[in-house]
Amino acid sequence: MVAITINISEHQLQKLQELAQKLGISTEELLSASVEDLLNHPKSDFTEAANYVMQKMLNFIGD
């Protein structure tokens, strides 16, 4: 397994942690599952799925 680093704001991290806690999983598991879901969509659906997931995450983080 490979590790990556991304830069996000403290607010975004807090929102991700809150969502992960509500789901009963770690923040790392939440992000890993999100990436896996994006990668498992057929190519024709990838852009639509990526936009959907990103919009949902931005809406959640923006609250």
ChimeraX attribute file (.defattr): number of C-alpha atoms within 10 A of each C-alpha:
attribute: neighborCount
match mode: 1-to-1
recipient: residues
	/A:1	2
	/A:2	3
	/A:3	4
	/A:4	4
	/A:5	5
	/A:6	4
	/A:7	7
	/A:8	8
	/A:9	9
	/A:10	9
	/A:11	12
	/A:12	16
	/A:13	14
	/A:14	13
	/A:15	19
	/A:16	20
	/A:17	17
	/A:18	15
	/A:19	18
	/A:20	17
	/A:21	13
	/A:22	10
	/A:23	11
	/A:24	11
	/A:25	12
	/A:26	16
	/A:27	19
	/A:28	12
	/A:29	12
	/A:30	18
	/A:31	13
	/A:32	12
	/A:33	12
	/A:34	14
	/A:35	13
	/A:36	11
	/A:37	14
	/A:38	20
	/A:39	13
	/A:40	10
	/A:41	14
	/A:42	10
	/A:43	11
	/A:44	8
	/A:45	11
	/A:46	15
	/A:47	13
	/A:48	13
	/A:49	17
	/A:50	17
	/A:51	12
	/A:52	13
	/A:53	16
	/A:54	13
	/A:55	12
	/A:56	12
	/A:57	15
	/A:58	13
	/A:59	10
	/A:60	13
	/A:61	17
	/A:62	10
	/A:63	7
